[in-house]
Amino acid sequence: MKGSQMLSVLLLAAAAEVQSLHFGKCPRPPVQQDFNVAKYMGTWYEIEKIPALFEKGKCNQATYSLLSDGTVKVHNAELLSNGKINSIEGVAKVKNLTQPAILDVSFFKDSPYWVLSTDYQSYSLVYSCTDYYGTFHIDFAWILARTRLLNKEVVSQLHDELVSAGVNINKLLVSDQAGCERSKAKINERPIIGILAQNSRYLPPNSTGLTGKQRSIKDCSTQLMGSFSPVDLRTLRHLVIKELQKSFMNLLLSASMCDYAAHFVIFQANKRGDYFPVWGTCLGYEQLTVLTSGEKLLTRTNTSGVALPLLFTKEAKQSRMFKSFPAELMEALASEPLTENSHKWSVSVLVRHTHNTNKDLKNFYKVLSTNTDGETEFVSTVEAYDYPIYGTQWHPEKNAFEWRRPYISHSPSAVMSTFYMAQFFVNEARNNFHTFESEEEERSALIYNYNPLSPAAQTDCLQWIFTRSMSMECFVFFGILTFLMTTNRADALDCLLEESCILPCSFQPGADVIVHWIQLADSPAHSYYHDQDQLDHQKPRFSGRTSLFKNQISRGNASLLLSGVKVDDEGRYKCYTSTVDHIKRPSST
C-alpha cells in the first residue's frame, strides 16, 4: 500500500513538472558520432519541441560558449507574453570523453543532453530523458537550427530519427519564432535600482554613516550608467513587496532592512524566470547570509576601516561577476589593498558555524574571494549559483567617491574596480523589465526629486537633504544620528537619552522644505527649520532643548511620520517610528 501511494505521489509530481511522461525505462538512442563540441558552439533557435512547463514564451533560443576548463556555458532565453525576456544560465559538461555527444546540463540539477545528430551549420536534434525508479520516464526533445526557419524536409528527417529512437513525436509542437528579430535587441536601457535605506540597530561612534554610504552607491551607478543610457535610481523608504514585484528591476542592499518575506518574493521571482538581480554590500551581504541560512553565522574580526587585497578562489575567473574584468585589474585586486572594509563582523571560512559548515549557504552561494584580518579568514565576495544574487563584504562603491578616510584607495586600479563592479550589476538589471504603473509614479519615486548638498566645513555631517516628501526620511534621520555620534559629545548625545527628544524625519507632501540639522556646541542641541525660499544663511528659528511637539512646523493639521531613537542598556541605538496627527503650526514667538 505504501509503495503504491509513493508511486502515485511520484507520478503526480512528475506530471506537474512536465507533459511527456511514459511508463518503462528511457530509450537509449544512438548519438552523433565523433561529436565536435567546439563546432557546436554558438546560437541555436528552437524549431520544434516536446513541451515542458519551464518553457513559457516564444522566440526560444540557446547560446553555447566553450569555457577554459572544457565545460560549456549555456544561456537559454525566451520572450514572454508581457514583453519581458526570460533567461537562465547553466553549465554543460561531457560525461564520458569517449562519447562527447552525451552531456549533462546543470541549471538547478544535472539533466541529460544528448545530441542525436547535427551538421553543426544548419540543424541539431537533441534528446533528454530521465528514469524514475525504473517504473516510468520523462523525456524532452528539441529540433534546433542556426536560423529561425528550417527546411521542412530536414524537419521530416529528424522526425524519422526520433521515431527510430522510440520517441513519441505526436507530442512535438512547433515553436513560435515569428517577430523575434524585432525583439532580439530588446533590452531594458533604463533600469531602476532600488537602494534600501539602512535600518541598523546601532551606529558606532566614528562610523561613516549611512547617508554618505548610500550616496556613494547612487553616485557610482549614476556616473557609470549615464555613459550608456539615462538611468534613474530610487531610494526605498520601506521594502514593499508590491513595489518589488511591479516596479523595481533590481535591488541594492546596503544594510539589513530587507526581511524574510521580501527575500522569499525575490527568490520565487527568480525561480519562476522573472530575472530580479539583488546585490548586498557589507551589512546587506551579511543579511543575505542570514536570510539564506536561517541563522546568524558571524564571527568577530578586526576589519573596521582597513583596505585589503582579495584572495580569489579558483571559481572567480569564470564567475559571472569577474569574468569580464581585465587581467591587469584582477591582478591588482589580488595584490594591492584596494577593497575597503568597514565591518566588525564577518562570515568566516574555517571556524565553527561558518559558510562551509552551513549546507544551505554553501549550496546557494559560490565563494569568489576571501580575506583575512591576520587571524580569521572570512568570505568577502559571493554570487549565487543559480540566481542573480550577489554580495560583497567590502565596499566597491567607495573608491571613486569617498575622500575623507585614508584607508580608502583612490588609485587608478581602485577606481576602475568601482566602475567595473557597477557596470556588471547595471547590465544584470537590463535583463529585467519591471515598470511603474505610470510615468508620473515613476518620476515621483526617483532620487532626483531630492537635493543632496555638501555640509558646512565646521560640521561632521556628511549630507543635508531638502525634501517635501516622506521617502527620504531614513536618509535625513540617519544623517542627524551620524552627525551626533561622530562627535562623541556628551552634551549632544545626552539628548538621545530622553524620551521627549524625538528627532523629526519626514513630512507629508505639502509641508515646508525643512533642513534637519543638529548643531553640536557647548549649548544644548538645536534644531533648524527653514522655509523653501529661505534656505540660505538663516538663523535658527528655535533654539534650546525643546521637544518636537513644541517646535514642529507643519501645514495645518497634516499628519506627520516621526522617527526617534533610544539607547538600550547595552548602549545600542534603536530606532522607531510613529504617526502623530493634528500638530499645529507654532506661533512666530
Helices and strands as residue ranges (DSSP letters): H 2-17, E 21-23, H 37-40, E 42-49, E 58-66, E 72-79, E 85-94, E 102-106, E 110-118, E 123-132, E 136-145, H 152-164, G 169-171, E 173-174, H 180-184, E 193-196, H 210-226, E 233-236, H 241-246, E 250-253, H 260-271, E 278-281, H 283-293, E 299-308, E 311-312, H 327-335, E 339-346, H 359-364, E 365-372, E 377-384, E 389-392, G 398-400, H 412-429, H 439-445, G 447-449, E 451-453, E 464-466, H 473-485, H 490-493, G 494-497, E 518-519, E 526-527, G 532-534, H 548-551, E 560-567, E 573-580
